[in-house]
Every structure is written in C-alpha cells, then in structure tokens.
C-alpha cells in the first residue's frame, strides 16, 4: 500500500484531525505493515521472526475488524473492507 493511498484512507475514516487510535485507522496501519512484511517474506523465506510477527499482526487486525464490526455501523465496516480489499470473515 503506497503512503499516499494510506494517507487518503486515514483521512477518509478518521474521527477527527488528530485521530491515530481509532479502530479504522489502526486497521489501515496494520494492513500496510502486513503487506510490507508479506513482501519481505517472499524474498526472505527463512525469516522465522518476521513470519511470527506477521501472524501476530494478522490476528490483531482480525480482532480489530471483529470489534469494529460489532461497534460501528455496518456500512462503514463494509466501506473499509472494500477500500482495503479485504474479505469479511
């Protein structure tokens, strides 16, 4: 995910100008880090530490998505999934 796209998504889903901790913003940031680690692991296949970190981030993002779906309006949840190209679990 490019930095420009990430910034646009954060501006679209944040609650106020200084929002860095809402569920939507954290999901966007985790998705960017997951994509970066995935690209790293395609080159460095034996990096076990990075693989473990990737699995932890995926689990964390899954928990954030579950919480966001439960707390927020379903329309916003679906827009976020579409913007990040994620599936609904």
N, C-alpha and C positions, 0 to 999 in steps of 0.2 A: 504494500500500500504506500503510495507516494505521500510525502509530507504535505503536499498541497491538498490532496484528497482527504487526508486525515484531519487537517485544519478545517476544511469545509464541513465535514461531518460533525466535528465537535461544535462548530458554530451553530449548526442546524439543530443539534439535540441537547445542547447545554441549557441549564435552567436560568442562568444569569451570566453576566460578563466575566465573572471570576470563578466560574464553576469548573472545578477539576476533579471533584469526587463523586458526582452523581453516577448512578449505575450505568447509564448510557455512555457517558464519557469514559468510564473505566472499561466497559466492554470494547469500545473503539480502540483504546490504547492497548488492551490485551490482544486484540485481533492483529494489530500492527506488529507487536512483539512476536506473536505466534507465527506470522508469515515470515518474519526475518529469521527466526530460529529454524523454520522448515527449510528455507533456502540454505542456511548454514549446514544443516544436517544432510542435505542432498550432496554436498561436497565432502563433508567430514563425517562419513558414515560411522566411524568408531568412537565418536564423541559421546560417551555414555552420560556425562554430566549434563550436557546440553539436551540430550533426549529426555532425561528425567525432568529437567526444568520445563521442557515443552509440555510434557504430560501434566505437570502441576499447573501450568498456565491454562491448558485446555480445560482441566477440571474446575479451575477457578472461574473461567469465563462461563462455563456451563452453570455454575451456581449463581453467578450474576444474572445470567439470562433467565434462570428459573425465578429468581427474586423479582426481576424487572417485569416479567410476565404476570406474576401474582400481584404486584403493587400498582402497576401502571395501566393505562388504557391500552387495550389490545391493538388499536390502530397504530399507536406509537411503536409498540413492540414489533409489529409486522413491518413498519417502515424501516426500523433499524435493521431487522434481518435482511430485508431487501437491499438496503444500502451497503451492507457488509457481505452480501452474497452467502448468507448462512441458511441452514435448514432449521426448521422448527422441530425440536425433539419432543 
